[in-house]
Amino acid sequence: MRWNPGQENVVSSSAEIRSELAPTGKLRATINLGNVVLAQRHGATGALGGVSVDLARELAGRLDVEAELFPFDTAGKAFAALSTGQCDVGFLAMDPVRAAEIDYTGPYVIIEGTYLVPDSSPLRDIDEVDMEGIRIAAGKNTAYDLYLTRALKHAALVHAPSSRAAIELLFAGQADVAAGVRQPLVAAAAERAGFHVMSGRFSKIQQAMAIRKGRSPGVLSFLRAFIEEMKGSGFIAGSLLRSGQGDATIAPPA
């Protein structure tokens, strides 16, 4: 692994980095299955895959430890596991609320937050959604939910326990719009006639690797260099392609 030895407080020993990132002897990583762009579970075998899984295993290999994967069905649960110390590293959207408890690398993937609506909806543009009387279903504590909580002035958020549950609220007529990541919303529209995904986006969601606050600054420097290397080497592009997410946007160099 490469990093700039001139950076202040950089941890210079691989043993020190290993002891901080894998104190149990394994690298415990959160895997958010609520975001299909980042992680998936194979329907037949149950095996975990996706870019966050590949990054966790590659990082563990660099540390000469085993990756212990902790899959969660929502980002909120993954964040809780990381912030409480149940896990050592995580893969989460960058958000100022979460940043109070965790530190981020630079982003490695950028995805869009947008809306799923019925074909019969009078709403035609992203900017029209924030209106009085509009109910927006959202997975609680997802990155787009945190964003909309700050941004909405008139529409009401209807919280669901997961991103998929938010889509089901829309299908059941208990919401006017479902907010979410573009790719799973497109998949939902394909499975249910009479719905479509709006063009445009209400937010740009930057996905990054994260650690709990309180680690040595050099550990974060190490992880930031790792993510930049993974972007520049084509590792992330290849992983996204293998997991069927080749249309996801790789973040530019930090």
C-alpha positions in Angstrom: 0.0 0.0 0.0 1.2 3.5 -0.8 0.8 6.7 1.0 2.7 10.0 1.3 5.2 9.6 4.1 5.4 13.4 4.5 1.9 13.7 5.7 1.5 14.7 9.3 0.8 11.9 11.8 0.9 9.2 9.2 1.0 5.7 10.7 4.2 4.3 9.3 4.0 0.7 10.5 1.8 -1.9 8.8 1.5 -3.6 12.2 0.1 -0.4 13.7 -2.4 0.0 10.8 -3.4 -3.7 11.1 -3.9 -3.4 14.9 -6.2 -0.3 14.5 -8.2 -1.6 11.5 -8.5 -5.2 12.6 -8.2 -5.3 16.4 -10.0 -8.7 16.5 -7.6 -10.2 14.0 -10.2 -9.9 11.2 -11.4 -6.9 9.2 -15.0 -6.5 10.2 -16.8 -4.7 7.3 -20.4 -3.5 7.0 -22.1 -4.4 3.8 -25.2 -2.5 2.9 -27.5 -4.7 0.9 -30.0 -1.9 0.7 -28.0 -0.3 -2.1 -27.8 -2.8 -5.0 -25.2 -0.6 -6.7 -22.8 -1.5 -3.9 -23.6 -5.0 -2.8 -25.8 -7.9 -3.7 -26.6 -11.4 -2.3 -26.7 -14.2 -4.9 -30.2 -15.6 -5.0 -29.2 -19.2 -5.2 -26.1 -19.5 -3.2 -26.5 -16.6 -0.7 -22.9 -15.4 -1.5 -22.2 -11.7 -1.1 -20.9 -9.7 -4.0 -20.5 -6.2 -5.3 -17.9 -3.4 -5.2 -18.1 -2.9 -1.4 -17.5 -6.6 -0.9 -14.6 -6.6 -3.3 -13.1 -3.6 -1.6 -13.4 -5.1 1.9 -11.7 -8.3 0.8 -8.9 -6.5 -1.1 -8.2 -4.3 2.0 -8.2 -7.3 4.2 -5.7 -8.9 1.9 -3.5 -5.9 2.1 -3.6 -6.1 5.9 -2.9 -9.9 5.8 -6.1 -10.7 7.7 -9.5 -12.3 6.9 -12.5 -10.1 5.9 -15.5 -10.7 8.1 -18.5 -9.3 6.3 -21.5 -8.0 8.2 -24.5 -7.7 5.8 -27.3 -5.3 6.7 -30.5 -4.6 4.8 -30.4 -0.8 5.4 -27.8 1.9 5.5 -29.0 3.0 8.9 -28.2 -0.4 10.4 -24.8 -0.4 8.7 -24.0 3.0 10.1 -25.0 2.0 13.6 -22.7 -1.1 13.5 -19.8 1.1 12.4 -20.4 4.0 14.8 -20.8 1.7 17.8 -17.6 -0.3 17.0 -19.3 -3.5 16.0 -17.5 -3.2 12.7 -14.1 -1.7 11.7 -14.8 -0.2 8.3 -18.0 0.6 6.4 -19.2 1.6 3.0 -21.7 4.5 3.2 -22.9 7.6 1.5 -21.2 10.8 2.6 -23.6 12.9 4.7 -22.9 15.7 7.3 -25.2 14.0 9.9 -23.2 10.8 9.8 -19.9 12.8 9.7 -20.4 13.7 13.3 -19.6 10.1 14.2 -17.5 8.7 11.3 -14.7 9.8 9.0 -14.7 9.3 5.3 -12.2 8.6 2.5 -12.8 10.3 -0.8 -15.8 9.0 -2.7 -15.4 6.0 -5.0 -18.8 5.8 -6.7 -21.4 8.5 -7.4 -25.1 7.6 -7.7 -28.2 9.6 -8.2 -31.2 10.2 -5.8 -34.4 10.4 -7.8 -38.1 9.6 -7.7 -40.4 6.7 -8.8 -43.9 7.9 -9.7 -47.1 6.4 -11.2 -47.6 7.1 -14.9 -50.8 8.8 -13.9 -49.0 11.3 -11.6 -49.4 15.0 -12.6 -45.8 15.4 -11.4 -43.5 15.7 -14.4 -40.3 17.4 -13.0 -38.1 16.8 -10.0 -38.7 20.4 -8.8 -42.5 19.9 -8.8 -42.3 17.1 -6.1 -41.8 19.4 -3.1 -45.4 20.6 -2.9 -48.0 20.7 -0.1 -50.0 17.4 0.0 -47.3 15.3 -1.7 -46.2 12.2 0.3 -42.7 11.0 -0.4 -41.9 7.5 0.7 -38.2 7.0 1.8 -36.2 4.3 3.5 -35.5 5.7 7.0 -31.9 7.0 7.6 -30.8 6.3 4.0 -28.6 9.0 2.5 -31.4 10.4 0.4 -33.8 10.4 3.4 -31.2 12.5 5.4 -30.9 14.8 2.5 -34.6 15.2 1.9 -35.2 15.8 5.6 -33.0 18.9 5.3 -34.1 20.0 1.8 -37.9 19.6 1.7 -40.0 22.7 2.4 -43.6 21.5 1.7 -43.9 17.8 0.9 -44.1 15.2 3.7 -41.8 12.3 4.1 -43.4 8.9 4.8 -40.7 6.7 6.4 -40.4 3.0 5.6 -38.0 0.6 7.3 -36.0 0.0 4.1 -35.7 1.3 0.5 -37.6 -1.6 -0.9 -40.4 -1.0 1.7 -40.6 2.6 0.5 -41.3 1.4 -3.0 -44.0 -1.0 -1.7 -45.7 2.0 0.0 -45.9 3.7 -3.4 -47.2 0.5 -5.1 -49.9 0.2 -2.3 -51.0 3.8 -2.8 -49.8 5.0 0.6 -47.4 7.5 -1.0 -47.4 9.7 -4.1 -43.7 9.3 -4.8 -40.9 7.0 -3.8 -37.5 8.4 -3.3 -34.4 6.3 -3.9 -31.2 5.4 -5.8 -31.9 5.4 -9.5 -30.8 1.9 -10.3 -33.2 0.0 -7.9 -36.0 2.4 -8.8 -35.5 1.6 -12.5 -35.6 -2.1 -11.6 -38.8 -1.6 -9.7 -40.4 0.2 -12.6 -39.5 -2.7 -14.9 -41.3 -5.2 -12.6 -44.5 -3.2 -12.1 -46.4 -1.7 -15.1 -47.7 1.8 -14.7 -44.7 3.4 -13.0 -41.7 5.3 -14.2 -38.5 6.9 -12.9 -38.3 10.7 -13.3 -35.5 12.1 -15.3 -33.0 14.3 -13.4 -32.0 14.0 -9.8 -32.6 15.7 -6.5 -29.2 14.8 -5.1 -25.8 13.4 -6.0 -24.9 10.7 -3.6 -21.2 10.1 -3.0 -20.3 6.6 -1.7 -17.1 6.3 0.4 -15.3 4.0 2.8 -15.7 5.1 6.4 -14.3 4.4 9.9 -15.4 5.4 13.4 -14.0 8.7 14.7 -11.1 8.5 17.1 -8.7 6.4 14.9 -5.2 7.7 14.3 -5.0 10.2 11.4 -2.6 8.0 9.6 -5.2 5.2 9.4 -7.5 7.5 7.5 -4.6 8.6 5.3 -3.9 5.0 4.5 -7.6 4.3 3.6 -7.8 7.4 1.5 -4.7 6.4 -0.5 -6.2 2.9 -0.8 -9.5 4.1 -2.3 -7.6 6.5 -4.7 -5.5 3.5 -5.9 -8.5 1.4 -6.4 -10.1 4.0 -8.5 -7.0 4.7 -10.6 -6.1 1.1 -11.1 -9.4 0.1 -12.6 -10.3 -2.2 -9.7 -13.5 -0.4 -8.9 -14.6 -0.2 -12.6 -14.0 -3.9 -13.0 -15.9 -4.8 -9.8 -18.9 -2.7 -10.9 -18.9 -4.4 -14.3 -18.7 -7.9 -12.9 -21.6 -7.2 -10.5 -23.9 -5.9 -13.2 -23.5 -2.2 -12.2 -21.3 -1.0 -15.0 -23.5 2.1 -15.5 -22.6 3.5 -12.1 -20.3 6.5 -12.2 -16.8 6.2 -10.7 -15.9 9.3 -8.6 -13.1 11.4 -10.0 -9.7 11.6 -8.1 -10.0 13.2 -4.7 
